[in-house]
């Protein structure tokens, strides 16, 4: 539902050809994904664009909110999930650093007497390498490094969803064996970033994993126009776009 980096695309105040493009594939809201099976519906990350993103979807319950880390572009829209509480409390799964961080960034959701109308959140701490089952979906959390911050990536069957990664230890790769569909971050083509992969890094990582198809996400406007940028990628790679549906 979102393929953009923390500032989104278009960038405020930018008149580059990407930010001025009328092609909807060049509009990149903040990263979020919706995983659906016949019986289970899981939202992955909940940034400040989530209201706009969910307006494109059916208004039916979500079984869980799965968070990768505490940064604002991944959690800043949680308050907009209030209407979802019409179906009951919202189960939130994340590492302890993130669940504790939410109590600081959203303290009004965790007081003894809740302010009327706040989203009702039930926090669940998860740990790397300890599988979690939500409905009919088994999720394997893995650790990746966002600069010096350990954050969560997720292995779900033959799919892996990883965003905001800079590096990953060799020990984590065993938990990605057999993945054939990879969604992973690739900030831009050039100019090293302290906490994010570049396109070249993401391509090398995908080849280490052995994925058959790879979708690059968490993109800046410096990736370029979607159609042109995709033509520069190796076979089996494509840039994700908002609204992309991947069938597993």
N, C-alpha and C positions, 0 to 999 in steps of 0.2 A: 504493500500500500504506500510505501515511501522509499525512495532510493537516493535521497539527498544527504549531504553532510549537515553539520550542526547549524549552518546558516541558511540552508535551503537554497533552491534555485527556482526563480530568479533571486539574485542577491540584491538587497536594498541598495539603491543608488547606482547600480551597474547598468550600462547600456551596451554591453558586449553582445555579439550575435546570438549567443546561447540565451542570455537573459531576456533578449528581445524577441526570441523565436516564438512563433505561433504553434509550433508542433507540440502537442501535449506530452510527447516523450522527452521533451527538453525541460519540462516542469518537474522538479524533483523536491517533493516534500520530505520532511525528516523521516529517518528510517523506521519502518514498522512493517510487520507481516502478519497475515492471518492464516493459520493452519487449520484446515477443515478435513474431517473424515465424515463418513455417513452418520457417526454418532457423537463426535467430539469437535469442539471449536476452541482454539487457543490463540490468543492475541500475543504476539511477540513484540515487546517494547511499546511504549505509549508516550510519544513525544508531543510537543506543543501543537502539532497539526492533526492530532488524532480525531478531533470532532469532524473536521472536514473529510478526513479519510473514512470514518465510519458512516458518514452520510451516504456513501456510495454502496454500502452493504445492507443486507437485510437486518432489521432490528429484531434479533433473536438473541437468546442468552449466549454468553461466552462461558466456557467451563473453567478457564484460568487465564490469568495474565502472567506471562513468562518474561522476566526482565534480564537483560544482559549486564547492566551496570547502572550506577546512580547518576550519571551525567544528565543534565537537564534535557538535552535533545532526545533522551530515551525514556524519561519519566515525567517530563513537564506537563503532560496532558492527562495525568491520572484523574485529576479533579473532574475532567470532562466526561468521565465514565459514570457520573451520577445517575443518568437515566437508566443505565444497565442494572442498577440496584432494584429496579422494578421486578427483576427476576430473582432477586436474592443477593446475599453478600458476594463480593468478588474475591476469589482466591488468588493471591499474588505469590508467585514462586520466584525466589532470587537468592543469591548468596547472602551471608550474614551482613556483609559490609553494606549491601544495598537495602536490605530490610531495616537495618538500624538507621541508615541514612534517610529513609522515608519518614521515620519518626521525627527526624529533625526538620526536614523540608516541608512536611505536612503534619505538624503536631496536632492540629485540630481534628484529624481523623483518628487519633489514638488517645483522646482524653477519656476519663471515666464517664463523663456525661457528654455525649456527642451533640454538637450543634445540629439542629434540624436540617436535613438535606445533604449533609456531607456524604461522600461515597463511603460505603461500609466495606472496609478492606480487611481480609483475613490473611495475615502474613505467614508464609511457610519458608523456613530456611532450607536451602538445598546445598549440597556439597559436590565438588568435582568427583566424578567416577562412581557416584551412587545413583543408580537409575531411579527415575521418578515416573510413576504411572498416573496419567490424567485421562480418565475415560478409557478409551481403547488405544491410547497413544503412550508408548514408552519413550522417555527422553533420557539421554545420557549427557549430563553436563561435563564439559571439558574446560580447562583453563587456558586462556590466551592472555598475552600481555599487551596492555594499552599504555605504552611507555612503561612506567614502573608500577602501574596499577593492574593487578590480576582481575580479569573479568570473565564472564561466562560465555562460552560458545555452546551450541547444542547439536547433538547427534540424534536424529529421529529416523530410525530405520536406515534407509540408504541415502537420506538427505542430511547435510550438515549446514547449519546456519551460523555464520560467524561474522561479527561486525566489530569495527574499532580495533582490530588486531594490528599490532606492530610486529610481534614475534610470537613464536610458540616453541616450547621445548620439545626435544626429540621424544621424550617420554610420553607426551600427549598424543603422538601420532598413532599409537596402537589403538586408540579409541576411535579413530577415523578410518580404520581399515575397512574396505568394502564400500565406502561412500561412493556413489556414482553421480549424485547431483549435489553440487556445492554452491552455496551463496556466500560470498565473502567480500570484504571491503577492499576498495581500490580508489584512493582519494583523488589522484590526478596522475598525469603522465610523468612529470619531471619535478624537480626540486624536493629534496628529501624532507620528510616530515618526522618530527620526534615521536609521534604516537600512532601513526597510520601507515599502512602499506601504500606503495605506489602500484601502478598497473603491473609493471614488470615483476614486483614482489609477489603480487597475487597470482600471476601466471605461474611463477616458479613453485609457489605453495601448492597450487592445484595439481601440478604435475607430481609433486611429492606424495600427495594424497592418492593420486590416480583417478581422479574424478573424470567421468566421461563427458559431463557438461557442467559448465561453470558460469554463474551469473554474478557480475561485479556490481556492488552496491556501495552506498555511502559516498556518493560522487559529488564533486564540486563542478562549477561551471567550466573549469579549466579542462575537463574531459573533452569538451567540444560538443558540437551538434551530434545528437544520438546516431543518426544514420551514418554520418561520416566516421564517427568514432568506432562504431561496430565493425566497419570494413577494415580497420587497422589491427583487429585482434586475430589471434590464431584460430584455427578451426576448433570448434567445441567451446568457444568463449563468446559471451555477449554481455553488453551492458544492460543491467536491469532497468526497468522504467516503472513509474507509478501505474498501477493497474495490471501489471504483468501477472498472468496466471500460469503456474507451473504444476503440471500433473505428474504425480509420482506413482 
